[in-house]
Amino acid sequence: MFLEATVPTINWQAVLDVIVNWVTTTGVKIILGLIALFIIFKIINMVCRRIERNLNKKNADKTISKVLVSILRKTIKILVFIVFLGFIGFETASIGAAIASCGVALGLALQGGLSNLAGGIIILLMRPFRIDDYIDAQGVSGTVTDIKLFYTVLTTPDNKVIMVPNGPLANGNIINYSMKDTRRVDLTFGIAYEADFYRAQEIISKVVLGHELVLKDPEPFVRMSEHADSSINIACRAWVNNADYWTVYFDVMEQVKKEFDANNISIPYPQVDVHITNAN
């Protein structure tokens, strides 16, 4: 005796009613919520840009204003998104618990990231450098173009972008070339032992003192610094405004070489004397 298999029938009308009911209730809420979310995000971006412009007009610290506005923008967007989820029917309490659980898990998995976050907070509080400062740290150097919570962005003189993690950056040595208004140019010129030392010293002093960008206070320093293997070295130290450092550096190097040539003061270079003896 065989039993006939019964094929369940689908009530398409009931399915259509469910879909129509979902579209007219939850679907409409989702569409309206997404439209509102898009508009609110645009308003948040516009308001944050206006806040940043106003802070810049009031000569607020560029680093602090940029970072705070970025944090404010992201925080408000997260809160608005949570409100959107509650509007379309999600339980915000469960969302908060899920976020807390994810936070614990991410904290255990991303300990390096948390150290970078802590480093970012330390940098913002201690402010060892600011945006537009030229620094040397972690084996790289460049102009600070942005300070984020997890990493700092540097741009090198040849326009390369370097992202340095804030954790090692905050705990390592940082050389800030822009923090002080003035900077000292240190140069060393080598002359031959048979050259006229006093004349060479006079030429260097004349070139340095005659440069319009060299500060007269403190007074430039030009003295003999070393009896080297093949030359007498003359140290030259001059103070300049920070922005004029490289201009003065290259100008003085070129002008001293030109004056040395005009006054027959030779600059020695390494030489090797080879003596050949006849074994016979």
C-alpha positions in Angstrom: 0.0 0.0 0.0 1.5 3.3 -1.1 0.9 6.7 0.5 0.6 9.6 -1.8 3.0 12.5 -1.0 1.2 15.7 -0.4 2.7 18.9 -1.7 2.1 21.9 0.6 0.4 24.7 -1.1 1.6 28.3 -0.7 -0.8 31.0 0.0 0.5 33.6 -2.3 -2.1 36.1 -1.2 -0.9 35.8 2.4 2.7 36.3 1.3 1.8 39.4 -0.7 -0.1 40.8 2.2 2.9 40.4 4.4 5.2 42.1 1.9 2.8 44.9 1.4 2.3 45.4 5.1 6.1 45.4 5.6 6.7 47.9 2.8 3.9 50.2 4.0 5.2 50.2 7.6 8.8 49.2 8.3 9.9 49.8 4.7 8.6 53.4 4.7 10.3 54.0 8.1 13.6 52.7 6.7 13.3 54.9 3.6 12.4 58.0 5.6 15.1 57.2 8.1 17.8 56.9 5.4 16.7 60.2 3.8 16.8 61.9 7.2 20.1 60.3 8.0 21.6 61.6 4.7 20.3 65.1 5.3 21.5 65.2 9.0 24.9 63.9 8.0 25.2 66.7 5.4 24.1 69.3 8.1 26.7 67.9 10.5 29.5 68.2 8.0 28.4 71.8 7.1 28.2 72.8 10.8 31.6 71.2 11.6 33.2 73.0 8.7 31.8 76.3 9.9 33.0 75.7 13.4 36.5 74.9 12.1 36.5 78.1 10.0 35.4 80.2 13.0 38.1 78.8 15.1 40.7 79.5 12.5 39.5 83.1 12.2 39.9 83.5 16.0 43.5 82.3 15.7 42.8 79.1 17.7 45.4 76.5 17.7 45.2 74.7 14.4 46.1 71.3 15.7 43.6 71.3 18.6 40.7 72.8 16.5 41.2 70.3 13.7 41.3 67.3 15.9 38.4 68.4 18.1 36.2 69.1 15.2 37.0 65.7 13.7 36.1 63.9 17.0 32.9 66.0 17.3 31.8 65.1 13.8 32.4 61.4 14.2 30.7 61.3 17.7 27.6 63.1 16.5 27.3 60.8 13.5 27.6 57.7 15.6 24.8 59.0 18.0 22.6 59.9 15.1 23.1 56.4 13.6 22.1 54.8 16.8 18.9 56.9 16.9 18.2 55.8 13.4 18.6 52.1 14.3 16.1 52.7 17.2 13.7 54.5 14.9 13.5 51.5 12.5 12.9 49.1 15.3 16.2 47.9 16.7 16.6 47.8 20.5 19.1 50.4 21.4 19.8 48.7 24.7 20.9 45.6 22.9 22.9 47.7 20.5 24.8 49.3 23.5 25.5 45.9 25.0 26.8 44.6 21.6 29.0 47.7 21.2 30.4 47.1 24.7 31.1 43.4 23.9 32.7 44.3 20.7 34.8 47.0 22.5 36.1 44.4 24.9 36.9 42.0 22.1 38.6 44.7 20.0 40.5 45.9 23.0 42.1 42.5 23.5 42.7 42.0 19.8 44.0 45.5 19.1 46.3 46.3 22.0 48.7 48.0 19.6 45.9 50.2 18.3 45.0 51.1 21.9 48.6 52.1 22.5 48.4 54.3 19.5 45.2 55.8 20.8 46.8 56.5 24.1 49.8 58.0 22.2 47.4 60.3 20.2 45.8 61.6 23.4 49.3 62.2 25.0 50.4 64.1 21.9 47.2 66.3 21.9 47.7 67.0 25.6 51.4 67.5 25.8 51.7 69.0 22.3 55.3 68.3 21.5 54.6 69.5 17.9 51.7 71.1 16.0 50.4 71.0 12.5 52.9 72.7 10.1 55.9 71.9 12.3 58.8 70.2 10.8 59.9 67.2 13.0 62.3 64.3 13.0 61.1 61.2 14.8 61.0 57.4 14.4 63.7 57.5 11.7 61.6 59.8 9.4 61.3 63.5 9.0 58.7 65.8 7.5 56.1 68.5 8.0 53.2 67.6 10.2 50.0 67.9 8.0 47.5 66.1 10.3 47.3 64.6 13.8 44.8 61.8 14.1 44.0 59.7 17.2 45.9 56.7 16.0 48.6 58.1 13.7 50.3 61.3 12.6 50.7 62.3 9.0 54.0 63.7 7.8 54.8 65.1 4.3 58.5 65.0 3.3 60.2 67.8 1.3 59.9 65.6 -1.9 56.1 65.3 -1.3 56.0 61.8 0.2 53.3 61.1 2.8 54.4 59.2 5.9 51.9 57.9 8.5 53.6 57.4 11.9 51.8 55.4 14.7 51.2 57.6 17.7 52.2 55.0 20.2 55.9 54.8 19.3 55.9 58.5 18.4 54.7 59.6 21.8 57.2 57.4 23.6 60.2 58.1 21.4 62.6 61.0 20.8 61.1 63.9 18.8 63.2 66.7 17.2 61.0 69.7 16.5 62.8 72.1 14.1 59.9 74.6 14.1 59.1 75.2 17.8 61.6 78.0 18.2 61.6 81.2 16.1 65.3 81.1 15.5 67.8 78.4 14.5 71.6 78.2 14.2 73.3 77.4 10.9 76.4 75.3 11.5 79.0 75.1 8.7 82.5 73.8 8.5 85.0 75.0 5.9 88.3 73.1 5.3 91.4 74.9 3.9 94.9 73.6 3.1 97.6 73.9 5.7 99.6 76.2 3.4 96.7 78.5 2.8 96.4 81.9 4.6 94.2 81.0 7.6 93.6 84.6 8.7 92.5 85.6 5.2 90.1 82.6 5.0 88.6 83.5 8.4 88.2 87.1 7.3 86.4 86.0 4.1 84.0 83.7 5.9 83.2 86.5 8.5 82.6 89.0 5.7 80.2 86.7 3.8 78.2 85.8 6.9 78.0 89.3 8.3 77.1 90.7 4.9 74.1 88.3 4.4 70.9 90.3 5.1 69.1 87.3 6.6 71.8 86.5 9.2 70.9 87.9 12.6 73.4 90.3 14.2 72.4 89.2 17.7 73.7 86.7 18.7 76.8 87.6 16.7 78.1 85.1 14.2 81.0 82.9 15.3 83.9 82.1 13.0 87.0 80.3 14.5 89.4 77.5 13.8 87.8 74.2 15.0 90.2 71.4 14.1 93.6 70.4 12.8 92.4 67.6 10.6 94.4 65.1 8.6 94.6 67.1 5.4 93.0 70.4 6.3 92.5 73.2 8.8 88.8 73.3 9.6 87.0 76.6 10.3 83.7 76.5 12.2 81.0 79.0 11.2 77.9 79.5 13.3 75.2 82.0 12.5 71.7 82.5 13.9 68.8 83.0 11.5 65.0 83.0 11.6 63.6 79.5 11.2 62.1 80.1 7.8 65.5 81.4 6.5 67.6 78.4 7.5 68.1 76.8 4.1 68.4 80.0 2.2 71.3 81.2 4.4 72.9 77.7 4.4 73.1 77.4 0.6 73.9 81.1 0.1 76.9 81.1 2.5 78.2 77.8 1.1 78.2 79.2 -2.5 79.6 82.6 -1.6 82.4 81.3 0.5 83.5 78.9 -2.3 83.4 81.8 -4.8 85.5 84.1 -2.5 88.0 81.3 -1.8 88.6 80.8 -5.5 89.0 84.5 -6.1 91.6 84.7 -3.3 93.5 81.5 -4.2 92.6 79.7 -1.0 92.6 76.0 -1.8 90.2 73.5 -0.4 91.9 70.2 0.1 90.5 66.8 -1.0 91.6 63.3 -0.1 94.7 62.2 -2.0 96.7 59.0 -2.1 100.4 58.9 -2.7 101.6 55.6 -4.3 105.3 54.7 -4.0 106.6 52.0 -6.4 109.8 50.3 -5.5 111.9 48.1 -7.8 112.5 44.7 -6.1 115.7 44.3 -8.1 
